[in-house]
């Protein structure tokens, strides 16, 4: 192990510090991933799907590993908080199976979307 005086950096440390600062200034553009979800770049997390960020902000915490975000209307581009449902992976799979069995599609048909209402628990 190389001992370095306090306040001094090795060549390797300088290289990675410069690389990180260059990444900060590089303009990371939003894009649509292979699954059809819009993604944006967050400095500490890299590219993240927008609906996950909106869900985390609504919850006031990061999503747990076993939590998934379901788009109620089936539109991957609609990341409004009222359209998102946070659920377990198992429940999310069940939701899609029920829709597939009842309606022949993975999401509610358009004529059912207007009938979905949410009531607050208070």
C-alpha positions as CSV (number, residue, x, y, z in Angstrom):
1,X,0.0,0.0,0.0
2,X,1.3,3.4,-0.9
3,X,1.4,6.0,1.8
4,X,0.3,9.5,0.7
5,X,0.8,12.6,2.7
6,X,-2.5,14.3,3.8
7,X,-3.7,16.8,1.2
8,X,-1.7,15.0,-1.6
9,X,-3.3,12.8,-4.3
10,X,-1.9,10.0,-6.3
11,X,-2.0,10.0,-10.1
12,X,-4.8,7.5,-10.0
13,X,-6.9,9.6,-7.6
14,X,-6.3,12.7,-9.7
15,X,-7.4,10.8,-12.8
16,X,-10.7,9.6,-11.3
17,X,-11.4,13.0,-9.8
18,X,-11.0,14.7,-13.2
19,X,-13.1,12.0,-14.8
20,X,-16.0,12.5,-12.3
21,X,-15.9,16.3,-12.8
22,X,-16.0,15.8,-16.5
23,X,-19.1,13.5,-16.1
24,X,-20.8,16.2,-14.1
25,X,-20.5,18.8,-16.8
26,X,-21.5,16.4,-19.6
27,X,-25.2,16.9,-20.5
28,X,-27.0,13.7,-19.9
29,X,-30.1,13.8,-22.1
30,X,-33.5,12.1,-21.1
31,X,-34.4,9.1,-23.2
32,X,-36.9,6.3,-23.6
33,X,-35.5,3.0,-22.5
34,X,-36.0,-0.4,-24.3
35,X,-39.1,-1.1,-22.2
36,X,-40.7,2.2,-23.4
37,X,-40.3,4.1,-20.1
38,X,-38.9,7.7,-20.0
39,X,-35.6,8.0,-18.1
40,X,-33.7,10.9,-16.7
41,X,-30.1,11.1,-15.4
42,X,-29.6,11.7,-11.7
43,X,-26.0,12.5,-10.6
44,X,-25.9,10.0,-7.7
45,X,-28.0,7.2,-9.3
46,X,-27.4,7.3,-13.0
47,X,-30.4,6.9,-15.3
48,X,-33.7,6.3,-13.5
49,X,-37.2,5.8,-14.8
50,X,-39.3,8.9,-14.3
51,X,-42.3,7.0,-12.7
52,X,-40.0,5.7,-10.0
53,X,-38.8,9.2,-9.1
54,X,-42.4,10.5,-9.0
55,X,-43.5,7.6,-6.8
56,X,-40.5,8.1,-4.4
57,X,-41.3,11.8,-4.1
58,X,-45.0,11.0,-3.4
59,X,-44.0,8.5,-0.7
60,X,-41.2,10.7,0.8
61,X,-38.7,7.8,0.6
62,X,-36.9,5.6,-1.8
63,X,-38.7,2.5,-3.1
64,X,-37.9,-0.8,-1.5
65,X,-36.3,-3.5,-3.5
66,X,-39.6,-5.6,-3.6
67,X,-41.8,-2.6,-4.5
68,X,-42.9,-1.9,-8.1
69,X,-44.8,1.0,-9.6
70,X,-47.9,0.2,-11.6
71,X,-49.4,2.6,-14.2
72,X,-53.1,2.5,-13.6
73,X,-54.1,3.6,-17.2
74,X,-51.3,1.5,-18.8
75,X,-49.7,4.5,-20.4
76,X,-45.9,4.3,-19.6
77,X,-45.5,8.0,-20.5
78,X,-48.1,9.1,-17.9
79,X,-46.1,9.5,-14.6
80,X,-48.6,11.7,-12.8
81,X,-48.9,10.6,-9.1
82,X,-52.6,9.9,-9.5
83,X,-51.8,7.3,-12.2
84,X,-49.2,5.4,-10.2
85,X,-49.8,2.5,-7.7
86,X,-47.0,1.3,-5.5
87,X,-47.3,-2.4,-4.8
88,X,-45.3,-5.6,-4.2
89,X,-43.8,-7.5,-7.2
90,X,-46.3,-10.3,-6.5
91,X,-49.3,-8.1,-6.4
92,X,-48.2,-6.3,-9.5
93,X,-48.0,-9.6,-11.4
94,X,-51.5,-10.5,-10.1
95,X,-52.9,-7.2,-11.3
96,X,-51.7,-7.8,-14.9
97,X,-52.9,-11.5,-14.8
98,X,-56.4,-10.4,-13.7
99,X,-56.6,-7.8,-16.5
100,X,-55.4,-10.3,-19.0
101,X,-57.9,-12.9,-17.9
102,X,-60.9,-10.5,-17.7
103,X,-60.3,-8.1,-20.5
104,X,-57.8,-9.8,-22.8
105,X,-55.2,-7.0,-22.3
106,X,-52.5,-6.3,-19.6
107,X,-54.3,-3.1,-18.6
108,X,-57.8,-1.9,-18.1
109,X,-59.6,-1.2,-21.4
110,X,-60.1,2.5,-22.1
111,X,-63.8,2.5,-21.4
112,X,-63.1,1.3,-17.8
113,X,-60.4,4.0,-17.1
114,X,-63.0,6.7,-16.4
115,X,-64.8,4.6,-13.8
116,X,-61.7,4.1,-11.6
117,X,-61.9,6.4,-8.6
118,X,-59.7,6.6,-5.5
119,X,-60.9,7.4,-2.0
120,X,-58.6,8.9,0.6
121,X,-58.3,6.8,3.8
122,X,-58.9,9.9,6.1
